[in-house]
Amino acid sequence: MDVLSDPSLLRERCRTWRAQGLSVALVPTMGFLHAGHASLMDRARTLADRLVISVFVNPTQFGPTEDLDRYPRDLDSDRALAQNHGVDLVFAPEPGAMYHPDHATWVEVPELARGLCGVSRPIHFRGVCTVVAKLFGLVRPDVAVFGQKDWQQLAILRRMVRDLDMGVEIVGMPIYREADGLALSSRNVYLTAEERTKAPAIHGGLVAVQRAVRAGEREAAKLALIFRAHLVEKLPEARIDYAEFVHPEAVSPVERVDQSTLLAVAVFLGSVRLIDNILLEV
Protein backbone atom coordinates (compact mmCIF):
# COMPACT_ATOMS: atom_id res chain seq x y z
CA MET A 1 0.00 0.00 0.00
CA ASP A 2 1.28 3.44 -0.95
CA VAL A 3 0.65 6.78 0.75
CA LEU A 4 0.76 9.86 -1.49
CA SER A 5 0.31 13.52 -0.68
CA ASP A 6 0.91 15.05 -4.12
CA PRO A 7 -2.25 15.34 -6.28
CA SER A 8 -0.24 15.02 -9.50
CA LEU A 9 1.24 11.70 -8.34
CA LEU A 10 -2.24 10.46 -7.43
CA ARG A 11 -3.54 11.42 -10.87
CA GLU A 12 -0.65 9.67 -12.60
CA ARG A 13 -1.03 6.47 -10.58
CA CYS A 14 -4.75 6.25 -11.32
CA ARG A 15 -4.14 7.05 -14.98
CA THR A 16 -1.70 4.13 -15.14
CA TRP A 17 -4.22 1.76 -13.61
CA ARG A 18 -6.89 2.80 -16.08
CA ALA A 19 -4.46 2.34 -18.98
CA GLN A 20 -3.98 -1.22 -17.74
CA GLY A 21 -7.73 -1.78 -17.92
CA LEU A 22 -8.18 -1.78 -14.14
CA SER A 23 -11.25 -0.33 -12.45
CA VAL A 24 -10.85 2.03 -9.48
CA ALA A 25 -12.97 2.59 -6.39
CA LEU A 26 -12.70 5.63 -4.11
CA VAL A 27 -13.68 6.11 -0.47
CA PRO A 28 -13.33 9.79 0.51
CA THR A 29 -12.79 10.29 4.27
CA MET A 30 -11.60 12.93 6.72
CA GLY A 31 -9.52 10.34 8.54
CA PHE A 32 -9.55 9.22 12.18
CA LEU A 33 -10.87 6.01 10.68
CA HIS A 34 -13.12 3.60 12.55
CA ALA A 35 -15.14 0.46 11.89
CA GLY A 36 -17.72 2.45 9.92
CA HIS A 37 -15.05 3.55 7.47
CA ALA A 38 -13.75 -0.02 7.36
CA SER A 39 -17.20 -1.21 6.23
CA LEU A 40 -17.03 1.29 3.33
CA MET A 41 -13.59 0.05 2.34
CA ASP A 42 -14.68 -3.58 2.50
CA ARG A 43 -17.62 -2.85 0.20
CA ALA A 44 -15.50 -0.79 -2.19
CA ARG A 45 -12.91 -3.56 -2.32
CA THR A 46 -15.53 -5.84 -3.91
CA LEU A 47 -16.48 -3.28 -6.57
CA ALA A 48 -13.19 -2.55 -8.34
CA ASP A 49 -9.68 -3.79 -9.05
CA ARG A 50 -7.97 -0.99 -7.15
CA LEU A 51 -9.05 0.91 -4.03
CA VAL A 52 -8.09 4.48 -3.15
CA ILE A 53 -9.08 6.26 0.05
CA SER A 54 -8.52 9.91 0.81
CA VAL A 55 -7.62 11.13 4.28
CA PHE A 56 -8.17 14.87 4.23
CA VAL A 57 -9.74 17.19 6.78
CA ASN A 58 -11.23 19.52 4.20
CA PRO A 59 -11.11 23.11 5.51
CA THR A 60 -13.69 24.46 3.09
CA GLN A 61 -16.55 22.49 4.66
CA PHE A 62 -15.99 23.96 8.13
CA GLY A 63 -17.56 27.22 9.23
CA PRO A 64 -15.51 29.85 11.10
CA THR A 65 -16.77 28.71 14.53
CA GLU A 66 -16.60 24.96 13.86
CA ASP A 67 -14.06 22.36 14.97
CA LEU A 68 -11.53 22.38 12.11
CA ASP A 69 -8.48 22.83 14.34
CA ARG A 70 -9.48 20.21 16.89
CA TYR A 71 -10.98 17.66 14.51
CA PRO A 72 -9.33 14.33 15.51
CA ARG A 73 -6.42 13.19 13.37
CA ASP A 74 -4.25 10.05 13.49
CA LEU A 75 -2.65 9.26 10.13
CA ASP A 76 -0.54 6.36 11.47
CA SER A 77 -3.65 4.59 12.75
CA ASP A 78 -5.48 5.40 9.51
CA ARG A 79 -2.71 3.85 7.43
CA ALA A 80 -2.76 0.67 9.50
CA LEU A 81 -6.53 0.27 9.24
CA ALA A 82 -6.47 0.98 5.51
CA GLN A 83 -3.79 -1.63 4.91
CA ASN A 84 -5.76 -4.20 6.89
CA HIS A 85 -8.76 -3.63 4.65
CA GLY A 86 -7.11 -4.00 1.28
CA VAL A 87 -6.53 -0.38 0.33
CA ASP A 88 -4.05 0.07 -2.51
CA LEU A 89 -3.39 3.79 -2.08
CA VAL A 90 -3.99 6.36 0.65
CA PHE A 91 -4.13 9.96 -0.52
CA ALA A 92 -3.32 12.27 2.39
CA PRO A 93 -2.65 15.79 1.08
CA GLU A 94 -2.09 19.05 2.93
CA PRO A 95 -4.67 21.80 2.37
CA GLY A 96 -2.20 23.81 0.30
CA ALA A 97 -1.93 20.94 -2.15
CA MET A 98 -5.69 20.90 -2.72
CA TYR A 99 -6.46 24.63 -2.76
CA HIS A 100 -4.45 27.38 -4.39
CA PRO A 101 -4.17 30.60 -2.36
CA ASP A 102 -6.51 32.30 -4.85
CA HIS A 103 -8.93 29.37 -5.20
CA ALA A 104 -12.18 30.77 -6.61
CA THR A 105 -14.15 27.83 -8.06
CA TRP A 106 -16.95 26.13 -6.16
CA VAL A 107 -19.37 23.29 -6.82
CA GLU A 108 -22.71 23.27 -5.05
CA VAL A 109 -26.24 21.87 -5.22
CA PRO A 110 -28.13 24.62 -3.38
CA GLU A 111 -31.61 23.18 -3.87
CA LEU A 112 -30.76 20.11 -1.76
CA ALA A 113 -28.56 21.96 0.73
CA ARG A 114 -31.08 24.49 2.04
CA GLY A 115 -32.56 22.39 4.81
CA LEU A 116 -31.36 20.03 7.55
CA CYS A 117 -27.63 20.55 8.14
CA GLY A 118 -27.56 23.32 5.55
CA VAL A 119 -29.43 25.65 7.90
CA SER A 120 -26.82 25.68 10.67
CA ARG A 121 -23.87 24.89 8.37
CA PRO A 122 -24.52 27.10 5.32
CA ILE A 123 -21.14 26.60 3.58
CA HIS A 124 -20.70 22.96 4.50
CA PHE A 125 -22.07 21.23 1.43
CA ARG A 126 -20.42 23.65 -0.96
CA GLY A 127 -17.10 22.58 0.55
CA VAL A 128 -18.06 18.90 0.40
CA CYS A 129 -19.12 19.06 -3.25
CA THR A 130 -16.02 20.98 -4.25
CA VAL A 131 -13.53 18.63 -2.60
CA VAL A 132 -15.33 15.50 -3.82
CA ALA A 133 -15.45 16.93 -7.37
CA LYS A 134 -11.70 17.55 -7.12
CA LEU A 135 -11.09 13.99 -5.89
CA PHE A 136 -13.21 12.62 -8.72
CA GLY A 137 -11.16 14.66 -11.18
CA LEU A 138 -7.89 13.30 -9.79
CA VAL A 139 -8.86 9.66 -9.35
CA ARG A 140 -11.51 9.29 -12.10
CA PRO A 141 -13.07 6.44 -10.10
CA ASP A 142 -15.59 4.02 -11.52
CA VAL A 143 -17.35 3.89 -8.16
CA ALA A 144 -17.28 5.87 -4.91
CA VAL A 145 -18.63 4.62 -1.59
CA PHE A 146 -20.15 6.81 1.14
CA GLY A 147 -21.97 6.17 4.42
CA GLN A 148 -25.69 6.82 4.84
CA LYS A 149 -25.23 8.50 8.22
CA ASP A 150 -24.59 11.64 6.18
CA TRP A 151 -27.74 11.06 4.12
CA GLN A 152 -28.14 14.64 2.96
CA GLN A 153 -24.53 14.65 1.78
CA LEU A 154 -25.11 11.41 -0.10
CA ALA A 155 -28.23 12.78 -1.82
CA ILE A 156 -26.38 15.97 -2.79
CA LEU A 157 -23.41 14.07 -4.23
CA ARG A 158 -25.72 11.80 -6.23
CA ARG A 159 -27.38 14.87 -7.73
CA MET A 160 -24.00 16.51 -8.44
CA VAL A 161 -22.79 13.41 -10.27
CA ARG A 162 -26.02 13.15 -12.25
CA ASP A 163 -26.25 16.82 -13.19
CA LEU A 164 -22.57 17.12 -14.20
CA ASP A 165 -22.43 13.74 -15.99
CA MET A 166 -19.42 12.69 -13.95
CA GLY A 167 -19.90 9.02 -14.73
CA VAL A 168 -19.17 7.82 -11.18
CA GLU A 169 -21.40 5.20 -9.56
CA ILE A 170 -22.29 6.36 -6.05
CA VAL A 171 -22.87 3.56 -3.53
CA GLY A 172 -24.38 4.29 -0.12
CA MET A 173 -23.72 1.98 2.81
CA PRO A 174 -25.95 1.52 5.89
CA ILE A 175 -25.12 3.35 9.11
CA TYR A 176 -22.57 1.43 11.18
CA ARG A 177 -23.72 1.40 14.78
CA GLU A 178 -22.27 0.49 18.13
CA ALA A 179 -23.95 -2.42 19.93
CA ASP A 180 -26.11 0.07 21.87
CA GLY A 181 -27.31 1.78 18.69
CA LEU A 182 -25.14 4.91 18.62
CA ALA A 183 -24.11 5.79 15.07
CA LEU A 184 -20.35 5.53 14.75
CA SER A 185 -18.66 8.90 14.15
CA SER A 186 -15.17 10.30 14.53
CA ARG A 187 -16.70 13.08 16.64
CA ASN A 188 -17.91 10.57 19.24
CA VAL A 189 -14.49 10.91 20.88
CA TYR A 190 -15.60 14.38 22.03
CA LEU A 191 -18.32 12.88 24.25
CA THR A 192 -17.70 12.61 27.97
CA ALA A 193 -18.16 9.16 29.53
CA GLU A 194 -21.59 10.16 30.83
CA GLU A 195 -22.66 11.65 27.50
CA ARG A 196 -21.51 8.52 25.67
CA THR A 197 -23.66 6.38 27.96
CA LYS A 198 -26.75 8.47 27.22
CA ALA A 199 -26.18 9.20 23.52
CA PRO A 200 -27.89 6.00 22.23
CA ALA A 201 -31.19 7.62 23.25
CA ILE A 202 -31.01 9.46 19.91
CA HIS A 203 -31.29 6.20 18.01
CA GLY A 204 -33.91 5.08 20.50
CA GLY A 205 -36.04 8.06 19.51
CA LEU A 206 -35.77 7.12 15.83
CA VAL A 207 -36.84 3.58 16.62
CA ALA A 208 -39.82 4.89 18.63
CA VAL A 209 -40.96 6.82 15.56
CA GLN A 210 -40.47 3.75 13.39
CA ARG A 211 -42.73 1.77 15.73
CA ALA A 212 -45.40 4.48 15.52
CA VAL A 213 -45.30 4.40 11.71
CA ARG A 214 -45.68 0.64 11.73
CA ALA A 215 -48.64 1.08 14.07
CA GLY A 216 -50.31 3.35 11.52
CA GLU A 217 -49.38 6.94 12.41
CA ARG A 218 -48.72 9.00 9.26
CA GLU A 219 -48.73 12.67 10.35
CA ALA A 220 -45.15 13.97 10.37
CA ALA A 221 -45.94 16.57 13.03
CA LYS A 222 -47.26 13.92 15.44
CA LEU A 223 -44.31 11.64 14.71
CA ALA A 224 -41.89 14.50 15.40
CA LEU A 225 -43.50 14.94 18.81
CA ILE A 226 -42.82 11.28 19.56
CA PHE A 227 -39.12 11.77 18.87
CA ARG A 228 -38.95 14.96 20.92
CA ALA A 229 -40.85 13.41 23.82
CA HIS A 230 -38.47 10.46 23.82
CA LEU A 231 -35.46 12.78 24.13
CA VAL A 232 -37.11 14.87 26.84
CA GLU A 233 -37.57 11.68 28.83
CA LYS A 234 -34.31 9.87 28.09
CA LEU A 235 -31.90 12.69 27.26
CA PRO A 236 -33.25 15.95 28.73
CA GLU A 237 -29.88 17.69 28.54
CA ALA A 238 -29.81 17.37 24.76
CA ARG A 239 -30.71 20.22 22.42
CA ILE A 240 -32.38 19.31 19.14
CA ASP A 241 -31.00 21.19 16.16
CA TYR A 242 -33.58 19.63 13.86
CA ALA A 243 -35.81 16.59 13.52
CA GLU A 244 -37.26 16.64 10.02
CA PHE A 245 -39.19 14.29 7.74
CA VAL A 246 -38.00 14.61 4.15
CA HIS A 247 -38.16 12.93 0.76
CA PRO A 248 -35.11 10.62 0.61
CA GLU A 249 -33.85 11.89 -2.75
CA ALA A 250 -35.08 15.48 -2.96
CA VAL A 251 -34.41 16.15 0.76
CA SER A 252 -37.60 18.23 0.73
CA PRO A 253 -40.01 18.36 3.71
CA VAL A 254 -43.05 16.09 3.79
CA GLU A 255 -46.14 16.41 5.98
CA ARG A 256 -47.23 12.77 5.81
CA VAL A 257 -45.33 9.50 5.78
CA ASP A 258 -47.29 7.88 2.96
CA GLN A 259 -44.23 6.51 1.18
CA SER A 260 -40.56 5.93 1.98
CA THR A 261 -39.56 8.93 4.10
CA LEU A 262 -36.33 9.88 5.82
CA LEU A 263 -36.39 11.08 9.41
CA ALA A 264 -33.14 13.01 9.83
CA VAL A 265 -32.05 14.49 13.14
CA ALA A 266 -29.21 16.55 14.56
CA VAL A 267 -28.80 16.78 18.31
CA PHE A 268 -26.36 18.72 20.46
CA LEU A 269 -25.11 16.78 23.46
CA GLY A 270 -22.82 19.04 25.42
CA SER A 271 -20.55 20.61 22.80
CA VAL A 272 -20.96 17.73 20.35
CA ARG A 273 -23.37 17.81 17.44
CA LEU A 274 -24.51 14.30 16.50
CA ILE A 275 -26.48 13.41 13.39
CA ASP A 276 -28.52 10.29 12.71
CA ASN A 277 -31.38 9.17 10.51
CA ILE A 278 -33.77 6.35 9.76
CA LEU A 279 -35.59 5.46 6.54
CA LEU A 280 -39.26 4.94 7.36
CA GLU A 281 -40.94 2.42 5.08
CA VAL A 282 -44.72 2.22 4.86
VOPAGU-2260 file (C-alpha; in pm, 1 decimal, decimal comma):
REM VOPAGU-2260
SITE   aa  ch    i         X         Y         Z
SITE  MET   A    0       0,0       0,0       0,0
SITE  ASP   A    1     128,0     344,4     -95,2
SITE  VAL   A    2      65,2     677,6      75,5
SITE  LEU   A    3      75,7     985,7    -148,6
SITE  SER   A    4      30,5    1351,5     -67,7
SITE  ASP   A    5      91,1    1504,9    -412,0
SITE  PRO   A    6    -224,7    1533,9    -627,8
SITE  SER   A    7     -23,5    1501,6    -950,2
SITE  LEU   A    8     123,8    1169,6    -834,4
SITE  LEU   A    9    -224,1    1045,5    -742,9
SITE  ARG   A   10    -353,9    1142,4   -1086,7
SITE  GLU   A   11     -64,6     966,8   -1259,9
SITE  ARG   A   12    -103,0     647,3   -1057,6
SITE  CYS   A   13    -474,6     625,4   -1131,8
SITE  ARG   A   14    -414,5     704,9   -1498,4
SITE  THR   A   15    -169,7     412,6   -1513,9
SITE  TRP   A   16    -422,2     176,1   -1360,9
SITE  ARG   A   17    -689,0     279,7   -1607,7
SITE  ALA   A   18    -445,8     233,8   -1898,4
SITE  GLN   A   19    -398,3    -122,4   -1774,2
SITE  GLY   A   20    -772,6    -177,8   -1792,2
SITE  LEU   A   21    -817,7    -177,9   -1414,5
SITE  SER   A   22   -1124,8     -32,6   -1244,9
SITE  VAL   A   23   -1084,9     202,5    -948,3
SITE  ALA   A   24   -1296,9     258,6    -638,6
SITE  LEU   A   25   -1269,8     563,3    -411,1
SITE  VAL   A   26   -1368,5     610,9     -46,6
SITE  PRO   A   27   -1332,9     979,4      51,2
SITE  THR   A   28   -1278,9    1029,3     427,3
SITE  MET   A   29   -1159,9    1292,8     672,4
SITE  GLY   A   30    -952,4    1034,3     854,2
SITE  PHE   A   31    -954,8     922,3    1217,5
SITE  LEU   A   32   -1086,7     601,2    1068,0
SITE  HIS   A   33   -1311,7     360,4    1255,4
SITE  ALA   A   34   -1514,5      45,6    1188,8
SITE  GLY   A   35   -1771,9     244,8     992,2
SITE  HIS   A   36   -1504,6     354,7     746,6
SITE  ALA   A   37   -1375,4      -2,4     735,5
SITE  SER   A   38   -1719,5    -120,9     622,6
SITE  LEU   A   39   -1703,4     128,7     333,1
SITE  MET   A   40   -1358,5       4,6     234,2
SITE  ASP   A   41   -1468,1    -358,4     249,8
SITE  ARG   A   42   -1761,8    -284,8      19,9
SITE  ALA   A   43   -1549,5     -78,8    -219,3
SITE  ARG   A   44   -1290,9    -356,1    -232,2
SITE  THR   A   45   -1552,8    -584,0    -391,1
SITE  LEU   A   46   -1647,9    -328,4    -657,0
SITE  ALA   A   47   -1318,6    -254,7    -834,1
SITE  ASP   A   48    -967,9    -379,4    -905,0
SITE  ARG   A   49    -796,9     -98,9    -714,8
SITE  LEU   A   50    -905,5      90,7    -402,8
SITE  VAL   A   51    -808,7     448,0    -315,1
SITE  ILE   A   52    -907,5     626,0       5,0
SITE  SER   A   53    -851,6     990,8      80,7
SITE  VAL   A   54    -761,8    1113,5     428,4
SITE  PHE   A   55    -816,8    1487,3     422,9
SITE  VAL   A   56    -973,9    1719,5     677,9
SITE  ASN   A   57   -1122,9    1952,4     419,8
SITE  PRO   A   58   -1110,7    2311,1     551,2
SITE  THR   A   59   -1369,2    2446,0     308,9
SITE  GLN   A   60   -1654,7    2249,0     466,3
SITE  PHE   A   61   -1598,5    2396,0     813,2
SITE  GLY   A   62   -1755,8    2721,6     922,7
SITE  PRO   A   63   -1551,0    2985,4    1110,4
SITE  THR   A   64   -1676,8    2870,7    1453,2
SITE  GLU   A   65   -1659,6    2495,7    1386,4
SITE  ASP   A   66   -1405,6    2236,1    1497,4
SITE  LEU   A   67   -1152,7    2238,3    1210,9
SITE  ASP   A   68    -848,0    2282,7    1433,7
SITE  ARG   A   69    -947,9    2021,3    1688,7
SITE  TYR   A   70   -1097,7    1765,6    1450,8
SITE  PRO   A   71    -933,2    1433,3    1550,7
SITE  ARG   A   72    -641,8    1318,9    1336,7
SITE  ASP   A   73    -424,6    1005,0    1348,5
SITE  LEU   A   74    -265,1     925,6    1013,2
SITE  ASP   A   75     -54,1     636,0    1146,6
SITE  SER   A   76    -365,3     458,9    1274,7
SITE  ASP   A   77    -548,0     539,9     951,4
SITE  ARG   A   78    -270,6     385,0     743,0
SITE  ALA   A   79    -276,3      66,7     950,5
SITE  LEU   A   80    -652,8      26,6     924,4
SITE  ALA   A   81    -647,3      98,2     550,6
SITE  GLN   A   82    -378,8    -163,3     490,9
SITE  ASN   A   83    -575,6    -420,4     689,2
SITE  HIS   A   84    -876,2    -362,8     465,1
SITE  GLY   A   85    -711,0    -399,8     127,9
SITE  VAL   A   86    -653,3     -38,0      33,1
SITE  ASP   A   87    -405,4       6,8    -251,4
SITE  LEU   A   88    -339,4     378,8    -208,3
SITE  VAL   A   89    -399,2     636,0      64,8
SITE  PHE   A   90    -412,9     995,8     -52,1
SITE  ALA   A   91    -332,5    1226,7     239,0
SITE  PRO   A   92    -265,2    1579,0     108,5
SITE  GLU   A   93    -208,9    1904,5     292,6
SITE  PRO   A   94    -467,4    2180,4     237,0
SITE  GLY   A   95    -220,3    2381,2      29,9
SITE  ALA   A   96    -193,2    2093,6    -215,2
SITE  MET   A   97    -568,6    2090,4    -272,1
SITE  TYR   A   98    -646,1    2463,2    -275,7
SITE  HIS   A   99    -444,7    2737,8    -438,6
SITE  PRO   A  100    -417,4    3059,9    -236,2
SITE  ASP   A  101    -651,3    3230,5    -484,9
SITE  HIS   A  102    -893,0    2937,3    -519,5
SITE  ALA   A  103   -1217,6    3076,6    -660,9
SITE  THR   A  104   -1414,5    2782,8    -806,1
SITE  TRP   A  105   -1695,2    2613,2    -616,1
SITE  VAL   A  106   -1937,0    2329,5    -682,0
SITE  GLU   A  107   -2271,5    2326,7    -504,9
SITE  VAL   A  108   -2624,1    2186,6    -521,7
SITE  PRO   A  109   -2813,0    2462,2    -338,1
SITE  GLU   A  110   -3161,2    2317,6    -386,8
SITE  LEU   A  111   -3076,1    2010,5    -176,2
SITE  ALA   A  112   -2855,9    2196,1      72,6
SITE  ARG   A  113   -3108,2    2449,3     204,3
SITE  GLY   A  114   -3256,5    2239,1     480,9
SITE  LEU   A  115   -3136,3    2002,6     754,9
SITE  CYS   A  116   -2762,7    2055,3     813,7
SITE  GLY   A  117   -2755,8    2332,4     554,6
SITE  VAL   A  118   -2942,7    2564,7     790,3
SITE  SER   A  119   -2682,0    2567,8    1067,0
SITE  ARG   A  120   -2386,6    2489,1     837,4
SITE  PRO   A  121   -2452,1    2709,9     531,6
SITE  ILE   A  122   -2114,2    2660,3     357,8
SITE  HIS   A  123   -2069,6    2295,7     450,1
SITE  PHE   A  124   -2207,1    2123,5     143,2
SITE  ARG   A  125   -2041,5    2365,3     -96,0
SITE  GLY   A  126   -1710,2    2257,8      54,7
SITE  VAL   A  127   -1806,5    1889,6      39,9
SITE  CYS   A  128   -1911,8    1906,2    -325,4
SITE  THR   A  129   -1602,0    2097,9    -424,8
SITE  VAL   A  130   -1352,9    1862,8    -260,5
SITE  VAL   A  131   -1533,2    1550,2    -382,2
SITE  ALA   A  132   -1544,9    1692,6    -736,9
SITE  LYS   A  133   -1169,6    1754,9    -711,8
SITE  LEU   A  134   -1108,8    1399,5    -589,2
SITE  PHE   A  135   -1320,7    1261,6    -871,8
SITE  GLY   A  136   -1115,8    1465,9   -1117,9
SITE  LEU   A  137    -788,5    1330,4    -979,3
SITE  VAL   A  138    -886,2     965,9    -935,1
SITE  ARG   A  139   -1150,6     928,5   -1209,7
SITE  PRO   A  140   -1307,5     644,0   -1010,5
SITE  ASP   A  141   -1558,5     401,8   -1152,0
SITE  VAL   A  142   -1734,6     389,0    -816,2
SITE  ALA   A  143   -1727,8     587,0    -490,6
SITE  VAL   A  144   -1863,1     462,0    -158,7
SITE  PHE   A  145   -2015,2     681,4     113,5
SITE  GLY   A  146   -2197,5     616,9     441,6
SITE  GLN   A  147   -2569,2     681,7     483,6
SITE  LYS   A  148   -2523,1     850,0     821,9
SITE  ASP   A  149   -2459,0    1164,4     617,6
SITE  TRP   A  150   -2774,1    1105,6     412,1
SITE  GLN   A  151   -2813,9    1464,2     296,0
SITE  GLN   A  152   -2452,7    1465,0     178,0
SITE  LEU   A  153   -2511,2    1141,3     -10,4
SITE  ALA   A  154   -2822,6    1278,4    -182,0
SITE  ILE   A  155   -2637,7    1597,3    -278,9
SITE  LEU   A  156   -2341,4    1406,7    -423,2
SITE  ARG   A  157   -2571,9    1179,6    -622,6
SITE  ARG   A  158   -2737,9    1487,1    -772,8
SITE  MET   A  159   -2400,1    1650,6    -843,8
SITE  VAL   A  160   -2278,8    1340,8   -1027,4
SITE  ARG   A  161   -2602,5    1314,9   -1224,8
SITE  ASP   A  162   -2624,6    1681,6   -1318,6
SITE  LEU   A  163   -2257,3    1711,8   -1420,1
SITE  ASP   A  164   -2242,7    1373,7   -1599,5
SITE  MET   A  165   -1941,6    1269,0   -1394,6
SITE  GLY   A  166   -1990,0     902,3   -1473,5
SITE  VAL   A  167   -1917,4     782,1   -1118,4
SITE  GLU   A  168   -2139,6     520,5    -956,5
SITE  ILE   A  169   -2229,3     636,3    -604,7
SITE  VAL   A  170   -2286,8     356,2    -353,2
SITE  GLY   A  171   -2438,3     429,1     -12,0
SITE  MET   A  172   -2372,1     198,1     280,9
SITE  PRO   A  173   -2594,7     152,1     589,2
SITE  ILE   A  174   -2511,7     334,6     911,0
SITE  TYR   A  175   -2256,9     142,7    1118,0
SITE  ARG   A  176   -2371,5     139,8    1478,3
SITE  GLU   A  177   -2226,8      49,2    1813,1
SITE  ALA   A  178   -2394,9    -242,2    1993,2
SITE  ASP   A  179   -2611,2       7,0    2187,3
SITE  GLY   A  180   -2731,0     178,5    1868,8
SITE  LEU   A  181   -2514,0     491,4    1862,4
SITE  ALA   A  182   -2411,4     579,2    1507,0
SITE  LEU   A  183   -2034,8     553,4    1475,2
SITE  SER   A  184   -1866,5     889,8    1415,2
SITE  SER   A  185   -1516,8    1030,3    1453,2
SITE  ARG   A  186   -1669,7    1307,8    1663,7
SITE  ASN   A  187   -1791,4    1057,1    1924,1
SITE  VAL   A  188   -1449,1    1091,2    2087,9
SITE  TYR   A  189   -1559,8    1437,7    2202,8
SITE  LEU   A  190   -1831,5    1287,5    2424,6
SITE  THR   A  191   -1769,9    1260,7    2796,6
SITE  ALA   A  192   -1815,6     916,1    2953,3
SITE  GLU   A  193   -2159,1    1015,9    3083,1
SITE  GLU   A  194   -2266,2    1164,7    2749,6
SITE  ARG   A  195   -2150,7     851,9    2566,5
SITE  THR   A  196   -2365,6     637,9    2796,3
SITE  LYS   A  197   -2674,8     847,2    2721,9
SITE  ALA   A  198   -2617,9     919,6    2351,5
SITE  PRO   A  199   -2788,9     599,5    2223,1
SITE  ALA   A  200   -3118,8     761,6    2324,5
SITE  ILE   A  201   -3101,2     945,9    1991,4
SITE  HIS   A  202   -3128,6     620,4    1800,6
SITE  GLY   A  203   -3391,1     508,2    2049,6
SITE  GLY   A  204   -3604,0     806,2    1950,7
SITE  LEU   A  205   -3576,5     712,4    1583,3
SITE  VAL   A  206   -3683,6     357,6    1662,2
SITE  ALA   A  207   -3981,8     488,5    1863,1
SITE  VAL   A  208   -4095,8     681,8    1556,5
SITE  GLN   A  209   -4047,2     375,3    1339,1
SITE  ARG   A  210   -4273,4     177,4    1573,4
SITE  ALA   A  211   -4539,6     448,3    1551,7
SITE  VAL   A  212   -4530,3     440,4    1171,1
SITE  ARG   A  213   -4568,4      63,7    1173,4
SITE  ALA   A  214   -4864,0     107,8    1407,1
SITE  GLY   A  215   -5031,3     334,7    1151,7
SITE  GLU   A  216   -4937,8     694,2    1240,6
SITE  ARG   A  217   -4871,7     899,6     926,5
SITE  GLU   A  218   -4872,6    1266,5    1035,0
SITE  ALA   A  219   -4515,3    1396,9    1037,0
SITE  ALA   A  220   -4593,8    1657,0    1303,1
SITE  LYS   A  221   -4725,6    1392,3    1543,7
SITE  LEU   A  222   -4430,7    1164,2    1471,0
SITE  ALA   A  223   -4189,4    1449,7    1540,3
SITE  LEU   A  224   -4350,3    1494,2    1881,0
SITE  ILE   A  225   -4282,0    1127,9    1955,8
SITE  PHE   A  226   -3911,9    1177,0    1886,9
SITE  ARG   A  227   -3895,1    1495,6    2091,6
SITE  ALA   A  228   -4084,7    1340,7    2382,2
SITE  HIS   A  229   -3846,6    1046,4    2382,5
SITE  LEU   A  230   -3546,0    1278,1    2413,1
SITE  VAL   A  231   -3711,4    1486,8    2683,8
SITE  GLU   A  232   -3756,6    1168,5    2883,3
SITE  LYS   A  233   -3430,9     987,3    2809,5
SITE  LEU   A  234   -3190,1    1269,2    2726,0
SITE  PRO   A  235   -3324,9    1595,4    2872,7
SITE  GLU   A  236   -2988,1    1769,4    2854,4
SITE  ALA   A  237   -2980,6    1736,7    2475,6
SITE  ARG   A  238   -3070,6    2022,3    2242,2
SITE  ILE   A  239   -3238,4    1931,0    1914,1
SITE  ASP   A  240   -3099,6    2119,5    1616,3
SITE  TYR   A  241   -3358,0    1963,4    1386,2
SITE  ALA   A  242   -3581,3    1659,4    1352,4
SITE  GLU   A  243   -3725,8    1663,8    1002,4
SITE  PHE   A  244   -3919,3    1429,1     774,3
SITE  VAL   A  245   -3799,8    1460,6     414,8
SITE  HIS   A  246   -3816,0    1292,7      75,9
SITE  PRO   A  247   -3511,1    1062,2      60,7
SITE  GLU   A  248   -3385,1    1189,0    -275,4
SITE  ALA   A  249   -3508,0    1547,9    -295,8
SITE  VAL   A  250   -3441,4    1614,8      75,9
SITE  SER   A  251   -3760,5    1823,4      72,8
SITE  PRO   A  252   -4001,2    1835,8     370,9
SITE  VAL   A  253   -4305,3    1609,2     379,3
SITE  GLU   A  254   -4614,0    1640,7     597,7
SITE  ARG   A  255   -4723,2    1277,3     581,4
SITE  VAL   A  256   -4533,2     950,0     578,1
SITE  ASP   A  257   -4729,4     788,1     295,5
SITE  GLN   A  258   -4422,8     650,8     118,5
SITE  SER   A  259   -4056,1     592,6     198,0
SITE  THR   A  260   -3956,3     892,5     410,2
SITE  LEU   A  261   -3633,4     987,7     582,0
SITE  LEU   A  262   -3639,3    1108,0     940,5
SITE  ALA   A  263   -3313,9    1300,6     982,9
SITE  VAL   A  264   -3204,6    1449,1    1314,3
SITE  ALA   A  265   -2921,1    1654,5    1455,6
SITE  VAL   A  266   -2880,0    1677,6    1831,0
SITE  PHE   A  267   -2635,9    1872,3    2046,0
SITE  LEU   A  268   -2510,9    1677,9    2345,7
SITE  GLY   A  269   -2281,7    1903,5    2541,6
SITE  SER   A  270   -2054,7    2060,8    2279,8
SITE  VAL   A  271   -2096,3    1772,9    2035,4
SITE  ARG   A  272   -2337,4    1780,5    1744,2
SITE  LEU   A  273   -2451,3    1429,6    1650,2
SITE  ILE   A  274   -2648,2    1341,2    1338,6
SITE  ASP   A  275   -2852,1    1029,3    1270,5
SITE  ASN   A  276   -3138,1     916,5    1050,7
SITE  ILE   A  277   -3377,2     635,3     976,3
SITE  LEU   A  278   -3559,3     546,4     654,2
SITE  LEU   A  279   -3925,5     494,2     735,8
SITE  GLU   A  280   -4094,1     241,9     508,4
SITE  VAL   A  281   -4472,0     222,3     486,1
